Structures are given as C-alpha cells and as structure tokens.
Amino acid sequence: EEDDIDLDNVNDDDSDTVSKLLETRRYLDIMQKVEDALEKKGSDMSNSSGIVLQDYQLIVDCTALTSTPPSLRMRACRLLAGKSILAARIDSVNGHPTGNKGRALRDKIHKTIEKWQEPPPAKRPKPLLVPDDCKPKKKRGGRRLRRMKQRYAITDMRKMAGRIQFGVAEETYLGDGLGEGYGMLGQALRVSVAKSKLAAKLAKK
C-alpha cells in the first residue's frame, strides 16, 4: 500500500474506487485505456449495447466526477485519468513516499473543476475613443510628398491678389469697386526665380 500512496491521495475522498483500483493491480493500464478512449470521444468506453465497461466504470463513478455538472464530466474524466496516470507512474518508482504529490494533484483537480464552473466575467462597456479629427494627421515626408506640395502650393500671383496696399485703391474686374479685386497685382510684382539646373550645367561647359 505504501507504493500506491500518491494514487490513494488523489482519490482519498472515494475509498471504494481506490480499493477497486488497488485490487485489480492494473490501474495503470486502466487509466491508459480510459485516456485513449476519451481521446476518441468515448467510443471505446462502452460495448455494443451501450453499457459502460467495468474498467471504465471505476473512473466514471469517482466522487470528483459525480459532483461535477454533466456538461463538464467528460473534461473532468479526462483530467482525472491524466492525473491518476501521473500518480501511478510516481508510485511505480516510489518517487514521493509521503504522498504529498498525490495530495497536490487532488487539490489541483478540485481547483480546476471549480474554475470551470465559475461564470464568465461580465462584459464592461468600452469607453469611446477620443476623436482624432482635431489633431493634424501625420504625413510621410519624401520627394513624392514635396512634389505634391509644390504642385498644389499657392502661387505668388494668388498671394499678391490677396493683399491690399494701405491707402491705394484696388483695381477690380468690372471697375468702380465692382467684381473681383486684383489686390496688388496691378502694381510691381516681385517673383523669385529659381535657379535652373540646366542653365548651371550649360554655364560650366
């Protein structure tokens, strides 16, 4: 019995199941069969008439499963089978004679099943994001963007048309102050001429 102390602690709340497992002396094979059957969604756990086989009934009747809601029993059965196999392997090499590992596995099984039964957290309303319309959008720089800005930039003529000299009458399209005004276009216009790269190359030659 000392060699099976970890498996005993995993199922110590169901002494009948433990005694049956210890009597068969084949609990490691039984657990492995149950785990394999659960991987196949329970197809190998019953015979042709639909009755659960005796070896698998030891796991199905365990207290940890009977106290679990029906919707979670398949997951709990898979969890219990895996932990029991682990405890059986520990007992086979006499890894933890005190049984602390078995008690830890049992507590982990109960906590896991309780965690499954907790209601999902309530959904909280997400606050609306601050609109970014008031913020200037970041634009990439580069040659393409500079050319686009130059293409749509305000010309010197439009700048002069929007200016009015103090004390000087503005010339208009229809005259006598009627129509669109020319601003300072009727006066001397200073236009900055950019240096031509072609002219510079010709000058060097």
NORBEL-V458017 format. One record per pair of residues at least 24 apart in sequence whose C-alpha atoms are under 8 Angstrom apart, sorted by the first residue. I is the first residue (numbers start at 1). J is the second residue. D is the distance in Angstrom with one decimal. If there is no record, write none. Layout:
I|J|D  I|J|D
//
This chain:
2|97|6.9  3|91|5.2  3|92|6.8  3|94|5.9  3|97|7.2  4|88|7.1  4|91|5.3  4|92|7.8  5|91|7.0  5|97|6.9  5|98|7.4  5|99|5.4  5|102|7.4  6|87|5.5  6|88|7.2  6|90|7.3  6|91|6.3  6|96|7.3  6|97|7.8  6|99|4.7  6|100|7.2  6|101|6.3  6|102|4.0  6|103|7.2  7|84|6.2  7|87|5.2  7|88|5.9  7|91|7.3  7|102|6.0  8|102|7.3  9|99|6.5  9|102|4.9  9|103|5.1  9|106|6.9  10|83|8.0  10|84|7.0  10|87|7.6  10|102|5.0  10|103|5.8  10|105|6.2  10|106|4.5  11|62|7.9  11|106|7.0  13|63|7.1  14|62|6.6  14|63|6.0  17|58|6.0  17|59|7.7  17|61|7.7  17|62|6.4  20|58|7.5  21|58|7.5  27|88|7.7  28|85|6.1  28|88|6.2  28|89|7.7  30|55|6.2  30|56|7.2  31|81|5.5  31|82|7.5  31|84|7.0  31|85|5.9  32|81|7.6  32|85|7.0  34|78|7.9  34|81|6.7  35|78|6.3  35|81|6.0  35|82|6.9  38|74|7.8  38|78|6.4  64|110|7.5  68|113|7.5  72|116|7.9  76|113|6.8  79|109|7.2  80|109|7.0  156|191|6.8  157|185|7.1  160|184|5.3  160|185|5.8  160|189|7.8  161|185|5.8
//
